[in-house]
Amino acid sequence: MTSNVSAPDISERAREAIAKVSTGVFVDGQWDDAASGARFNVVNPATEEVIATVADGGPKDALHAIETAGRVQSEWARTAPRERGEILRRAYDLLMVRQDELALIMTAEMGKPLAEAKGEVAYAAEFFRWFSEEAVRIGGDVTTTGDGKNRILVSREPVGPCVLVTPWNFPLAMGTRKIGPAIAAGCTIVFKPAALTPLSSLALADVLVEAGLPPGVLNIVCTTKASSVVSPWMSSGVARKISFTGSTEVGVRLLEQAAQHVMRSSMELGGNAPLIVFEDADLDRAVEGAFAAKMRNMGEACTAANRIFVQRPVAEEFARRLAARLGALRVGDGLEPGTEVGPLVEEKALRKVQELVDDAIDKGAKVVCGGNRPDRAGYFYSPTVLSDVSVQADLLTTEIFGPVAPVIPFDTEEEAVRMANDTPWGLAGYLFTQDVDRGFRVSEALEVGMVGLNTGIVSNPAAPFGGIKASGLGREGGRVGIEEFLEYKYMAVPRA
């Protein structure tokens, strides 16, 4: 966005973009009111103003959606892989054409700066392009039994109707990362976006319709009462797959429900990512890497660097440089030109971050920069660096989800690895060193599903995204992403 565009002009364009979004329940290709007639407000976290109202779905809407997905499944599964791939490719093209419009919607409903929102639209679109190419690469196998009497024919089939549940922090990309492989594999979908950020997902439905997705393949029910929609889907006996991104607590409950019908399950759950800086690291590179790993989406990311362990000889200098980097950022409404840090998503999130910072200070942490909320309306929190953080501080065992970087000194490699692994979560980890052997050794020792070695960015549509331990099950993206939506079928055929 060029600097000569005024904030009022951008805000008006955002209102116009939001006005185009269909805000009903989307089932069988039709937009309708919720069965109850209820609606809920969508609030701009930068201004605390209501920007839209959305149909508040319930059990009747949920049952209509899952019944539709079940009815359409067999026909959709027979669709040619090339046709499914071309639908996704057209959707990719449409997302890129509408990049500016979709970014305005996203920024208005969840707060991230406009430039970052545009980046997410491109990232989200890439999942559709990636899986458009995977649709025609669903393979099989033909072999012969060891005794030579039978042929073994192995084919891949869609798992069936899928329940997709996404969070608010990446409202477009989390949708495409799940919807893309489901469509490519030949699965129908019931989809519940987050109530805090439904508009991006609803806009995505219109994109897919324009791209040629048949009615009933994608069905969307937004709601303020998640269990009133998701529980009927899970207990329906129609759904064969659940893919969820969110908290570990909710993920465990969904796994319990999935067990009742032995549903395939993919869970991308909480994170508590360590970032380790060794004394031999290129500090400039480490600071930029920590900035990327910490400040993406205002720190509201499951991959965010929550615990920054820095070897003692360079800990003070690293904290100083990181504070200079974060302290210079411009905090403001994401729709304002030049904004680099937007608001947190809601008041509850803001209170949590402040409580965690206050607790760390009470336990001996020093504020190098930030440590407070700016004096303005909206759910803003100043980018913060804390040094000398005690291992007893609550923020080391809690997913912060805010722009707070705690720096913890360490002495030895073994100590750093032990502290990094001292968590029930295991999604992502980062380390910075110029010692190649140490880089590989520590990467292998970290109990995580993804490692950034001398980089603060790990997410990419071409890579398998996911964690271990309490951070989840399965992988999204990469060559394995479509596997989560496919079953194996084996046929035994006697040889003549």
C-alpha positions in Angstrom: 0.0 0.0 0.0 1.5 3.3 -1.0 2.0 6.0 1.6 -0.1 8.6 -0.2 -3.3 6.6 0.4 -5.1 8.0 3.5 -6.5 5.8 6.3 -10.1 7.0 5.7 -9.8 5.9 2.0 -8.5 2.4 3.1 -11.2 2.1 5.7 -13.9 2.9 3.2 -12.5 0.3 0.8 -12.6 -2.2 3.7 -16.2 -1.4 4.4 -17.0 -1.9 0.7 -15.2 -5.3 0.7 -17.0 -6.5 3.8 -20.4 -5.4 2.4 -19.9 -7.9 -0.5 -19.4 -10.9 1.8 -22.3 -13.3 2.1 -23.0 -13.8 5.8 -25.5 -16.6 6.1 -25.2 -20.4 6.5 -23.8 -21.9 3.3 -25.2 -25.4 2.6 -25.7 -27.2 -0.7 -24.6 -24.1 -2.6 -27.2 -21.8 -1.0 -26.9 -19.0 1.5 -29.6 -19.0 4.1 -30.4 -17.5 7.5 -29.6 -19.7 10.5 -32.5 -21.9 11.5 -32.9 -19.9 14.7 -32.7 -16.6 12.9 -29.9 -15.6 15.3 -26.9 -13.5 14.3 -23.7 -12.4 16.0 -21.4 -9.4 15.7 -18.0 -9.3 14.1 -15.8 -6.6 15.8 -12.7 -4.8 14.5 -10.2 -5.2 17.3 -8.4 -2.0 16.4 -11.5 0.2 16.9 -13.8 -2.1 18.9 -16.5 -1.3 16.4 -19.0 -3.8 14.9 -18.2 -4.3 11.2 -20.6 -7.0 10.3 -23.2 -9.5 11.6 -23.1 -13.2 10.7 -25.7 -16.0 10.9 -25.3 -17.8 14.2 -25.7 -21.5 13.3 -27.0 -24.2 15.6 -27.8 -28.0 15.6 -30.4 -27.8 12.8 -28.0 -26.0 10.5 -25.3 -28.5 11.4 -27.4 -31.5 10.6 -28.5 -30.0 7.3 -24.9 -29.4 6.4 -23.6 -32.9 7.3 -26.6 -34.6 5.6 -25.8 -32.7 2.5 -22.1 -33.6 2.6 -23.0 -37.3 3.0 -25.5 -37.2 0.1 -23.0 -35.6 -2.2 -20.0 -37.6 -1.2 -20.2 -40.6 -3.6 -20.8 -38.4 -6.7 -18.0 -36.0 -5.8 -15.6 -38.9 -5.2 -16.2 -40.0 -8.8 -15.2 -36.6 -10.1 -12.0 -36.8 -12.3 -8.9 -35.8 -10.4 -8.0 -33.3 -13.2 -11.4 -31.6 -12.7 -10.8 -31.3 -9.0 -7.4 -29.9 -9.6 -8.6 -27.4 -12.1 -11.2 -26.1 -9.6 -8.4 -25.5 -7.1 -6.2 -23.9 -9.6 -9.0 -21.5 -10.7 -9.6 -20.7 -7.0 -5.9 -19.9 -6.6 -6.1 -17.5 -9.5 -9.2 -15.8 -8.1 -7.6 -15.4 -4.6 -4.6 -13.7 -6.2 -6.8 -11.4 -8.3 -8.7 -10.5 -5.1 -5.7 -10.3 -2.9 -6.2 -6.6 -1.9 -9.9 -7.0 -1.2 -9.4 -10.1 0.9 -6.6 -8.5 2.8 -8.8 -5.6 3.7 -11.4 -8.0 5.1 -8.9 -9.9 7.1 -7.3 -6.8 8.6 -10.6 -5.4 9.6 -11.8 -8.5 11.3 -8.6 -9.7 13.1 -6.2 -6.7 13.1 -3.0 -7.8 11.4 -1.3 -5.1 9.4 -2.5 -4.8 5.8 0.9 -5.8 4.3 0.9 -9.0 6.5 -2.7 -9.7 5.5 -1.8 -9.5 1.8 1.0 -12.0 2.5 -1.4 -14.4 4.1 -3.7 -14.2 1.1 -0.8 -15.2 -1.1 0.2 -17.9 1.4 -3.4 -19.2 1.5 -3.7 -19.3 -2.2 -0.6 -21.3 -2.5 -2.2 -24.2 -0.7 -4.8 -24.4 -3.5 -2.1 -24.3 -6.2 -0.1 -27.0 -4.4 -3.0 -29.3 -3.9 -4.3 -28.7 -7.4 -1.1 -30.4 -8.5 -1.4 -33.2 -5.9 -5.0 -34.1 -7.1 -3.6 -35.9 -10.2 -0.8 -37.6 -8.3 -2.9 -39.8 -6.1 -1.3 -43.2 -6.7 -1.6 -46.9 -6.0 0.5 -50.0 -6.4 0.5 -53.4 -8.1 2.7 -56.2 -6.8 2.6 -60.0 -6.5 2.4 -62.1 -3.3 5.5 -63.8 -2.2 4.2 -67.2 -3.3 3.3 -65.8 -6.7 -0.3 -66.9 -6.5 -2.1 -63.5 -6.2 -1.8 -60.0 -7.5 -1.9 -57.3 -4.9 -3.7 -54.2 -6.2 -3.6 -51.1 -3.9 -5.7 -48.0 -4.7 -6.4 -44.8 -2.8 -9.9 -43.5 -2.1 -11.3 -40.4 -0.4 -11.9 -40.9 3.3 -15.4 -39.4 3.1 -17.2 -36.4 4.5 -14.8 -34.3 6.6 -15.3 -32.0 9.6 -12.9 -29.0 9.3 -12.5 -26.6 12.3 -10.2 -23.6 12.1 -8.9 -20.9 14.4 -9.0 -17.1 14.1 -5.3 -16.2 13.8 -4.9 -17.1 10.2 -8.5 -17.0 9.0 -7.9 -17.6 5.3 -4.7 -19.8 5.3 -6.0 -22.2 7.9 -9.1 -22.8 5.7 -7.2 -23.4 2.5 -4.7 -25.6 4.2 -7.6 -28.0 5.1 -10.0 -27.4 2.2 -7.4 -27.8 -0.5 -6.4 -31.4 0.2 -10.0 -32.4 1.0 -11.2 -31.2 -2.4 -8.1 -32.7 -4.1 -8.8 -36.1 -2.5 -12.5 -36.1 -3.4 -13.9 -35.5 0.0 -17.0 -33.4 0.9 -16.7 -30.9 3.7 -18.5 -29.3 6.7 -16.5 -26.3 7.9 -16.8 -24.2 11.0 -14.6 -21.1 11.0 -13.8 -19.2 14.2 -16.5 -16.9 15.4 -14.0 -14.0 15.9 -13.0 -14.0 12.2 -15.7 -15.6 10.0 -15.6 -13.1 7.1 -12.5 -14.3 5.4 -13.8 -17.9 5.4 -17.2 -16.8 4.1 -15.5 -14.8 1.3 -13.6 -18.0 0.4 -16.8 -19.8 -0.2 -17.8 -17.3 -2.9 -14.3 -17.8 -4.5 -14.8 -21.6 -4.6 -18.3 -21.3 -6.1 -16.9 -19.0 -8.8 -14.1 -21.5 -9.4 -16.7 -24.2 -10.2 -17.0 -26.2 -7.0 -20.3 -28.1 -7.2 -23.1 -27.5 -4.6 -22.8 -29.5 -1.4 -19.1 -30.2 -1.6 -18.3 -27.3 0.8 -20.8 -26.4 3.6 -20.1 -23.7 6.1 -21.8 -23.0 9.4 -20.5 -20.2 11.6 -21.5 -20.2 15.2 -20.8 -18.6 18.6 -21.5 -22.0 20.3 -19.0 -24.4 18.7 -20.2 -27.5 20.4 -23.8 -26.9 19.1 -22.4 -27.4 15.6 -19.4 -29.6 15.9 -20.9 -32.1 18.3 -23.8 -33.0 15.9 -21.2 -33.5 13.1 -19.0 -35.7 15.3 -21.9 -37.9 16.4 -23.7 -38.0 13.1 -22.1 -41.2 11.9 -21.8 -39.5 8.5 -18.5 -37.7 9.0 -15.4 -39.9 8.6 -12.7 -37.4 9.3 -12.0 -34.5 11.7 -9.2 -31.9 11.0 -8.9 -29.4 13.8 -6.5 -26.5 14.5 -6.8 -25.0 17.9 -6.0 -25.6 21.6 -4.8 -28.9 23.0 -7.7 -28.9 25.4 -10.4 -28.7 22.7 -8.4 -31.1 20.6 -8.5 -33.8 23.3 -12.3 -33.5 23.6 -12.6 -33.9 19.8 -10.4 -36.9 19.8 -12.7 -38.4 22.5 -15.7 -37.8 20.3 -13.9 -39.1 17.2 -13.2 -42.4 19.0 -16.9 -43.1 19.3 -17.1 -43.5 15.5 -13.4 -44.4 14.9 -13.0 -41.3 12.8 -9.7 -40.4 11.1 -8.2 -37.4 13.0 -5.7 -34.7 12.3 -4.9 -32.3 15.2 -2.8 -29.2 14.9 -2.8 -28.0 18.5 -0.9 -25.7 20.9 2.7 -24.7 20.8 5.4 -23.4 23.1 8.3 -23.0 20.7 11.8 -22.6 22.0 14.3 -20.5 20.1 18.0 -21.1 21.0 20.8 -18.7 20.3 24.3 -20.0 20.8 27.2 -17.7 21.5 28.7 -18.4 18.1 25.6 -17.3 16.2 25.5 -14.4 13.8 23.7 -12.1 16.2 22.2 -9.9 13.5 20.8 -13.0 11.8 19.6 -14.4 15.1 17.8 -11.1 16.0 16.0 -11.0 12.6 15.2 -14.7 13.0 13.8 -14.2 16.5 11.8 -11.2 15.2 10.3 -13.3 12.4 9.5 -16.2 14.8 8.1 -14.0 17.5 6.3 -11.1 15.7 4.4 -12.8 12.9 0.8 -12.0 13.4 1.6 -10.0 16.6 2.9 -13.2 18.2 -0.6 -14.8 17.8 0.8 -17.9 16.1 1.2 -21.5 17.4 4.7 -21.5 15.9 5.7 -18.2 17.7 8.9 -18.3 19.6 7.6 -18.4 23.2 10.9 -19.1 25.0 14.1 -17.5 23.8 17.1 -19.2 25.3 20.4 -17.2 24.7 23.8 -18.4 25.8 25.0 -16.2 28.7 28.0 -14.5 27.0 25.7 -12.9 24.4 22.4 -12.8 26.3 22.5 -9.1 27.3 23.6 -7.9 23.8 21.0 -10.1 22.1 18.2 -8.7 24.3 19.4 -5.1 23.7 19.4 -5.6 19.9 16.0 -7.4 19.9 14.5 -4.6 22.0 15.8 -2.0 19.6 14.2 -3.9 16.7 10.9 -4.4 18.4 10.8 -1.0 20.2 11.1 0.8 16.8 7.9 -0.9 15.4 4.9 1.3 14.7 1.8 0.1 16.6 -1.6 1.0 15.2 -4.7 0.0 13.3 -3.7 -2.4 10.6 -5.6 -0.3 8.0 -3.4 2.7 8.7 -0.5 3.0 6.3 2.8 2.3 7.9 1.4 0.1 10.7 3.8 -2.8 11.6 2.0 -4.2 14.7 -1.8 -4.4 14.9 -4.0 -5.2 17.9 -4.6 -8.5 19.6 -7.8 -10.2 18.6 -9.9 -9.5 21.7 -9.9 -8.0 25.2 -9.5 -11.4 26.8 -6.3 -12.0 24.9 -5.0 -8.6 25.9 -5.7 -9.3 29.6 -3.9 -12.6 29.4 -0.8 -11.1 27.9 -0.6 -8.4 30.6 -1.1 -10.9 33.4 1.8 -13.0 32.0 4.1 -10.0 31.8 3.2 -8.8 35.3 3.9 -12.3 36.7 7.3 -12.5 35.0 8.2 -9.0 36.4 7.1 -10.1 39.9 9.4 -13.1 39.5 12.5 -11.0 38.6 12.3 -10.3 34.9 13.5 -6.9 33.6 11.6 -4.9 31.0 14.0 -4.0 28.2 11.2 -2.5 26.1 7.4 -2.4 26.2 5.6 -4.1 29.1 2.4 -2.1 28.8 -0.6 -1.3 26.5 -0.6 1.9 24.5 -2.9 4.7 25.5 -5.5 4.2 22.8 -8.7 2.4 22.0 -8.5 -1.1 20.7 -6.8 -4.3 22.0 -3.2 -3.2 21.6 -0.1 -4.3 23.4 3.3 -2.8 23.0 6.0 -5.1 21.6 7.9 -6.3 24.7 11.3 -7.8 25.4 11.9 -9.2 28.9 15.4 -10.2 30.1 16.6 -12.4 32.9 13.3 -14.3 32.9 13.0 -16.8 35.7 12.2 -20.4 34.8 9.4 -20.1 37.3 7.5 -17.4 35.3 4.1 -18.5 34.0 4.8 -17.3 30.5 7.4 -20.1 30.0 4.7 -22.7 30.5 1.8 -20.9 28.8 1.3 -20.1 25.1 1.6 -16.3 25.2 -0.1 -15.4 21.9 1.1 -11.9 22.0 4.1 -9.7 21.1 6.2 -10.6 24.2 9.7 -12.0 23.8 11.1 -13.5 27.1 14.9 -14.0 27.0 16.3 -16.7 29.3 20.1 -17.1 29.7 21.7 -20.6 29.6 25.3 -21.9 29.9 25.6 -25.2 28.1 24.2 -26.9 25.0 22.8 -29.7 27.2 21.0 -27.2 29.5 19.5 -25.4 26.5 18.1 -28.7 25.0 16.8 -29.8 28.4 14.9 -26.5 28.9 13.7 -26.4 25.4 12.2 -29.9 25.7 10.7 -29.3 29.1 7.2 -28.8 27.9 4.2 -31.0 26.9 4.1 -29.3 23.5 6.3 -30.1 20.5 5.3 -28.1 17.4 8.2 -26.0 16.3 11.7 -25.0 17.5 14.4 -22.7 16.3 18.1 -22.5 16.8 20.9 -20.2 15.6 24.6 -21.3 15.4 27.4 -21.2 12.9 28.6 -24.6 14.0 27.2 -27.1 11.4 27.6 -30.1 13.6 25.9 -28.4 16.5 23.1 -27.3 14.2 22.3 -30.8 13.2 22.9 -32.3 16.7 20.5 -29.9 18.4 17.9 -30.0 15.6 17.8 -33.8 16.1 17.6 -33.5 19.9 14.7 -31.0 19.9 11.4 -32.8 20.6 9.4 -30.9 17.9 7.8 -31.6 14.5 9.5 -28.7 12.8 12.9 -27.0 13.2 14.1 -23.7 11.9 17.9 -23.8 11.7 19.2 -20.3 11.3 15.7 -19.1 10.2 12.6 -17.9 12.0 10.1 -19.1 9.4 9.1 -22.8 9.0 5.7 -22.6 7.4 5.5 -23.4 3.7 2.7 -25.1 1.6 5.4 -27.5 0.2 6.5 -28.7 3.7 4.7 -31.0 6.1 3.3 -28.8 9.0 2.6 -30.4 12.4 3.9 -31.4 15.7 4.4 -34.2 18.3 3.5 -34.7 21.9 0.6 -32.4 22.9 1.0 -30.4 19.7 -1.0 -32.8 17.6 -1.4 -35.7 15.2 -0.8 -35.8 11.5 0.6 -33.3 9.0 -0.8 -30.6 6.7 0.8 -29.4 3.5 3.7 -31.0 1.6 3.4 -34.3 -0.2 1.9 -35.9 2.8 -0.9 -33.4 3.3 -3.3 -35.1 1.0 -2.6 -38.5 2.7 -4.7 -37.4 5.7 -7.8 -37.4 3.4 -7.2 -40.8 1.7 -7.7 -44.4 2.6 -6.0 -47.5 1.2 -8.0 -50.2 -0.5 -6.3 -53.5 -1.2 -7.7 -56.1 -3.7 -6.4 -59.6 -3.9 -6.7 -61.0 -7.5 -5.6 -64.6 -8.3 -3.1 -65.0 -11.1 -4.3 -67.0 -14.0 
